[in-house]
Amino acid sequence: MSSAYRIPSLARLSVAAAWLAAMALQPASAQPLPARDGFPSQTVKFVSPFPPGGGNDATARLVTTRLAEIMGQAAVVDNRGGAGGNIGAKSVAEAKPDGYTVLTSQVSIMAVNPSLYSAPGFDPLKNFMPITQINAAPLALVVEANSPYKTFADLATRAKASPGKVTYATPGNGTLSHMVGVVLQKNSGVDMTHVPYKGAGPALTDLLGGQVDVLVTSTSSVAGMVQNGKLRVLAVTSPRRIGVFAKVPTLEELGYASARFEDWYGFFAPAGTPPERVAYLNEAIVRTLRLPEVTKLVNDGGSEVVASTPEAFAAQLRQDIDRWSGIVKLSGAKAD
């Protein structure tokens, strides 16, 4: 069962707060993008379908902080967590398609959930219009700094010797983190017990408190704590070493080729949103992502900026839906 959400202490501030503090020190270099045909003329709401403190929330806040300057209108984050991201996604699918409500989504919600849940409440291809892919990033397997597990080999040895005794936390059932754990166990003999949470924030709280052994989550949600020495990264799931995690081995390097995955975050508008407004949002967000200070912060979070066109992002989404529907079927996993 999911752990109850607890607010992290001040000593456990999320990477989102660290990013926002860092951005406040950056020079104001954003070039405004004039409104087109009166859009935007009011606040644009970005729905993050997870609680504060995780990678989705951090990414949304990282972008909206500077996007507001470029648009000349406020850009706010609205956290609507639950059901592996389905609740927030459904709320945007049902929102007025006027460009003022945007979903901050990711692979797990758009490509995994439709196969994992019998009724997720939305169709990723029919109910949304892709705006842009923000980034590409691995997932990370992290432990608390004083954990007895110094390497992934240590963790695997313990999990194989004592089946089910090692616990791995994820931001929730059906998330990409959950699927990585399923695939890793199915193909490696590493036997761990899954502990789903309602987002990476509460999972981090319990990891730091010693309630779980390891956390599988986005690099962006743990980069700050890795850099300040509170967490240790055992491995990442990308096909190559990346950014501030360049010294961390990939699972593929460690002999687990089946656990090669990349996550992404991206923005989506409700289906029916005027194409010219989608185009405006794409240009404004891409301009934001290409600001040197924003690119650096994305890289520091352990990922790479993509800043794609709506068409390229739509193609990426279709490819990922095809891949993950097969993985979910192979795993036999169901979230309901």
C-alpha positions as CSV (number, residue, x, y, z in Angstrom):
1,M,0.0,0.0,0.0
2,S,1.1,3.6,-0.6
3,S,2.6,5.4,2.4
4,A,0.7,8.4,3.7
5,Y,2.1,11.6,2.5
6,R,4.2,13.5,5.0
7,I,5.6,17.0,4.5
8,P,9.4,16.8,4.3
9,S,11.4,18.7,7.0
10,L,13.3,21.9,6.1
11,A,16.5,19.8,6.0
12,R,14.9,17.7,3.2
13,L,14.0,20.4,0.7
14,S,13.2,19.1,-2.7
15,V,15.4,19.7,-5.7
16,A,12.5,21.9,-7.0
17,A,13.3,24.4,-4.2
18,A,17.0,24.2,-5.0
19,W,16.3,24.9,-8.6
20,L,14.1,27.8,-7.9
21,A,16.7,29.3,-5.5
22,A,19.4,28.9,-8.1
23,M,17.3,30.5,-10.8
24,A,16.6,33.5,-8.6
25,L,20.4,34.2,-8.8
26,Q,20.5,34.0,-12.6
27,P,20.5,37.1,-14.8
28,A,17.2,38.1,-16.5
29,S,18.1,37.1,-20.0
30,A,14.7,35.8,-21.2
31,Q,13.5,37.6,-24.4
32,P,9.7,38.2,-24.3
33,L,7.5,36.6,-26.9
34,P,4.6,39.0,-27.8
35,A,1.1,37.7,-27.5
36,R,-0.6,36.5,-30.7
37,D,-4.2,37.3,-31.4
38,G,-4.6,38.1,-27.7
39,F,-3.1,34.9,-26.4
40,P,-2.1,34.7,-23.7
41,S,-4.1,37.3,-21.8
42,Q,-4.3,35.5,-18.4
43,T,-2.5,33.0,-16.2
44,V,-1.5,29.7,-17.8
45,K,-1.9,26.8,-15.4
46,F,0.4,23.8,-15.6
47,V,-1.0,20.7,-13.9
48,S,1.6,18.5,-12.3
49,P,-0.1,15.1,-11.6
50,F,2.0,14.3,-8.6
51,P,2.5,15.9,-5.1
52,P,5.2,18.6,-4.6
53,G,8.8,17.4,-4.2
54,G,9.2,14.9,-7.2
55,G,10.7,15.2,-10.6
56,N,7.5,16.1,-12.4
57,D,6.8,19.0,-10.0
58,A,10.4,20.2,-10.1
59,T,10.5,20.2,-13.9
60,A,7.2,22.1,-14.1
61,R,8.5,24.8,-11.7
62,L,11.8,25.0,-13.4
63,V,10.2,25.9,-16.7
64,T,7.3,28.0,-15.5
65,T,9.6,30.3,-13.4
66,R,11.2,31.7,-16.6
67,L,8.3,31.0,-19.0
68,A,6.2,33.7,-17.2
69,E,8.8,36.3,-18.2
70,I,8.8,35.2,-21.8
71,M,5.0,35.1,-22.1
72,G,4.4,38.3,-20.0
73,Q,1.7,36.3,-18.1
74,A,1.8,34.3,-14.9
75,A,2.5,30.6,-15.2
76,V,1.5,28.6,-12.1
77,V,1.9,25.0,-11.1
78,D,-1.2,23.1,-9.8
79,N,-0.4,19.8,-8.1
80,R,-3.1,17.1,-8.6
81,G,-1.6,13.8,-7.5
82,G,-3.2,10.4,-7.3
83,A,-3.6,7.1,-9.3
84,G,-0.1,7.2,-10.8
85,G,-0.7,10.5,-12.4
86,N,-4.1,9.6,-13.9
87,I,-6.1,12.1,-11.8
88,G,-4.2,15.1,-12.9
89,A,-4.0,13.9,-16.5
90,K,-7.8,13.3,-16.6
91,S,-8.4,16.8,-15.3
92,V,-6.5,18.3,-18.1
93,A,-8.1,16.0,-20.7
94,E,-11.5,17.4,-19.5
95,A,-10.3,21.0,-19.3
96,K,-11.4,23.8,-21.6
97,P,-9.2,23.6,-24.7
98,D,-8.2,27.2,-24.7
99,G,-4.4,27.0,-24.1
100,Y,-4.7,28.1,-20.5
101,T,-4.5,24.6,-18.9
102,V,-1.4,22.5,-19.7
103,L,-0.4,19.0,-18.5
104,T,3.2,18.4,-17.4
105,S,3.4,14.7,-18.1
106,Q,5.9,11.9,-18.5
107,V,6.4,8.4,-20.0
108,S,4.7,6.5,-17.1
109,I,1.5,8.5,-17.4
110,M,1.2,8.6,-21.2
111,A,2.8,5.4,-22.3
112,V,2.5,3.0,-19.4
113,N,-0.7,3.8,-17.6
114,P,-3.1,3.2,-20.5
115,S,-1.9,-0.5,-20.5
116,L,-1.5,-0.8,-16.7
117,Y,-4.9,0.6,-15.7
118,S,-8.2,-0.8,-16.9
119,A,-9.7,2.7,-17.0
120,P,-7.1,5.4,-16.7
121,G,-9.7,8.1,-17.6
122,F,-8.0,9.4,-20.7
123,D,-6.5,8.4,-24.1
124,P,-3.1,9.8,-24.6
125,L,-3.5,10.0,-28.4
126,K,-7.1,11.2,-28.6
127,N,-7.4,13.5,-25.6
128,F,-4.2,15.5,-25.8
129,M,-2.1,17.7,-28.2
130,P,1.6,17.4,-27.7
131,I,3.4,20.7,-27.2
132,T,7.0,19.8,-26.6
133,Q,9.2,17.2,-25.1
134,I,11.2,18.9,-22.4
135,N,14.1,16.4,-21.7
136,A,15.4,12.9,-21.9
137,A,16.7,11.3,-18.7
138,P,17.5,8.1,-17.0
139,L,16.0,6.8,-13.8
140,A,18.3,6.4,-10.8
141,L,18.5,3.7,-8.1
142,V,19.5,5.6,-5.0
143,V,20.1,4.7,-1.3
144,E,20.6,6.8,1.8
145,A,24.2,7.9,2.2
146,N,24.8,5.6,5.2
147,S,23.2,2.6,3.6
148,P,25.1,-0.7,3.8
149,Y,24.6,-1.0,0.0
150,K,27.7,0.7,-1.5
151,T,27.1,-0.7,-5.0
152,F,24.3,-2.2,-7.0
153,A,26.1,-5.6,-6.6
154,D,25.7,-5.3,-2.8
155,L,22.0,-4.7,-3.2
156,A,21.6,-7.5,-5.8
157,T,23.5,-10.0,-3.6
158,R,21.3,-9.3,-0.6
159,A,18.1,-9.4,-2.7
160,K,19.0,-12.8,-4.1
161,A,20.1,-14.2,-0.8
162,S,16.9,-13.0,1.1
163,P,14.0,-12.9,-1.4
164,G,11.6,-10.1,-0.7
165,K,13.6,-8.7,2.2
166,V,15.0,-5.7,0.3
167,T,12.3,-3.0,-0.3
168,Y,12.3,-0.7,-3.3
169,A,10.3,2.5,-3.2
170,T,8.8,4.2,-6.3
171,P,6.6,7.3,-6.8
172,G,3.6,5.0,-7.3
173,N,2.0,1.9,-8.9
174,G,2.3,2.1,-12.7
175,T,5.0,4.7,-12.8
176,L,8.1,4.1,-15.0
177,S,10.0,3.5,-11.8
178,H,7.7,0.6,-10.9
179,M,8.0,-0.9,-14.4
180,V,11.8,-0.7,-14.2
181,G,11.7,-2.6,-10.9
182,V,9.4,-5.2,-12.5
183,V,11.6,-5.7,-15.6
184,L,14.8,-5.8,-13.5
185,Q,13.4,-8.5,-11.2
186,K,11.9,-10.5,-14.0
187,N,15.1,-10.8,-15.9
188,S,17.8,-10.7,-13.3
189,G,16.7,-12.8,-10.3
190,V,16.8,-9.8,-8.0
191,D,13.8,-10.3,-5.7
192,M,12.7,-7.1,-4.0
193,T,9.4,-6.0,-2.4
194,H,7.8,-3.0,-4.1
195,V,6.6,-0.1,-1.9
196,P,4.6,2.4,-3.9
197,Y,4.1,6.0,-2.7
198,K,2.1,9.0,-3.9
199,G,5.0,10.7,-5.5
200,A,8.8,10.9,-5.2
201,G,8.6,13.5,-2.4
202,P,7.1,11.2,0.3
203,A,9.2,8.3,-1.0
204,L,12.3,10.3,-0.4
205,T,11.2,11.1,3.1
206,D,10.9,7.4,4.0
207,L,14.2,6.6,2.2
208,L,16.0,9.2,4.3
209,G,14.2,7.9,7.4
210,G,15.3,4.3,6.8
211,Q,11.8,2.9,6.1
212,V,12.8,1.6,2.7
213,D,16.1,0.3,1.3
214,V,16.3,1.8,-2.2
215,L,14.3,4.3,-4.3
216,V,13.9,4.1,-8.1
217,T,13.0,7.6,-9.4
218,S,13.8,10.3,-11.8
219,T,17.3,11.9,-11.6
220,S,15.8,15.3,-11.3
221,S,14.0,14.4,-8.1
222,V,17.2,13.3,-6.3
223,A,20.1,15.3,-8.0
224,G,20.2,17.9,-5.3
225,M,20.4,15.4,-2.5
226,V,23.0,13.4,-4.4
227,Q,25.2,16.4,-4.8
228,N,24.9,17.5,-1.1
229,G,25.8,14.0,0.0
230,K,22.5,12.8,1.5
231,L,22.0,10.1,-1.2
232,R,24.2,7.6,-3.1
233,V,23.4,6.5,-6.6
234,L,23.9,2.8,-7.3
235,A,23.1,2.8,-11.0
236,V,21.1,4.6,-13.7
237,T,18.9,3.2,-16.5
238,S,20.1,5.2,-19.5
239,P,22.1,3.7,-22.4
240,R,25.0,6.0,-21.5
241,R,26.3,7.9,-18.5
242,I,24.9,11.4,-18.3
243,G,25.5,14.8,-16.8
244,V,26.2,15.1,-13.1
245,F,25.7,11.3,-12.9
246,A,28.6,10.6,-15.3
247,K,30.5,8.6,-12.6
248,V,27.6,6.3,-12.0
249,P,27.4,3.0,-13.9
250,T,24.5,2.2,-16.1
251,L,22.5,-1.0,-15.4
252,E,23.5,-2.1,-18.9
253,E,27.2,-1.8,-18.0
254,L,26.4,-3.9,-14.9
255,G,25.0,-6.7,-17.1
256,Y,21.3,-5.8,-17.0
257,A,20.7,-4.8,-20.6
258,S,16.9,-5.4,-20.3
259,A,16.7,-2.5,-17.8
260,R,17.8,0.1,-20.3
261,F,15.2,2.9,-20.1
262,E,15.0,6.7,-20.6
263,D,12.3,8.8,-19.1
264,W,11.0,12.2,-20.4
265,Y,8.9,15.0,-19.3
266,G,6.8,17.0,-21.7
267,F,3.9,19.4,-22.0
268,F,0.4,18.6,-23.4
269,A,-2.7,20.7,-24.1
270,P,-6.2,19.3,-24.2
271,A,-7.4,18.0,-27.6
272,G,-9.1,20.7,-29.5
273,T,-6.8,23.5,-28.4
274,P,-6.4,25.9,-31.3
275,P,-3.2,24.9,-33.2
276,E,-1.9,28.5,-33.2
277,R,-2.0,28.5,-29.3
278,V,-0.2,25.2,-29.2
279,A,2.4,26.7,-31.6
280,Y,2.7,29.8,-29.4
281,L,3.2,27.6,-26.2
282,N,5.8,25.5,-28.1
283,E,7.8,28.5,-29.1
284,A,7.7,30.1,-25.7
285,I,8.6,26.9,-23.9
286,V,11.4,26.0,-26.3
287,R,12.8,29.5,-25.9
288,T,12.7,29.0,-22.2
289,L,14.5,25.6,-22.3
290,R,17.2,27.0,-24.5
291,L,18.1,29.8,-22.0
292,P,21.7,28.9,-20.9
293,E,20.8,28.9,-17.2
294,V,17.8,26.7,-17.8
295,T,19.8,24.2,-19.9
296,K,22.4,24.1,-17.2
297,L,19.9,23.4,-14.5
298,V,18.3,20.6,-16.6
299,N,21.7,19.1,-17.1
300,D,22.6,19.5,-13.4
301,G,19.4,17.5,-12.7
302,G,20.9,14.6,-14.7
303,S,19.0,14.9,-18.0
304,E,19.4,16.5,-21.4
305,V,17.2,19.2,-23.0
306,V,15.2,18.0,-26.0
307,A,12.9,21.0,-26.8
308,S,11.1,19.3,-29.7
309,T,8.4,20.3,-32.1
310,P,4.8,19.1,-31.5
311,E,5.2,16.7,-34.4
312,A,8.4,15.2,-33.2
313,F,7.0,14.8,-29.7
314,A,3.8,13.1,-31.1
315,A,6.0,10.6,-32.9
316,Q,8.0,9.9,-29.7
317,L,4.8,9.3,-27.8
318,R,3.5,6.8,-30.3
319,Q,6.8,4.9,-30.2
320,D,6.8,4.8,-26.5
321,I,3.2,3.6,-26.3
322,D,4.1,0.7,-28.6
323,R,7.1,-0.2,-26.5
324,W,5.6,0.1,-23.1
325,S,2.3,-1.7,-23.9
326,G,4.5,-4.7,-24.8
327,I,6.5,-4.4,-21.6
328,V,3.4,-4.1,-19.4
329,K,1.9,-7.2,-21.1
330,L,5.1,-9.2,-20.6
331,S,5.4,-8.2,-16.9
332,G,1.8,-9.2,-16.2
333,A,1.6,-6.1,-13.9
334,K,-1.8,-4.4,-13.2
335,A,-2.4,-1.4,-11.0
336,D,-6.1,-2.1,-10.4
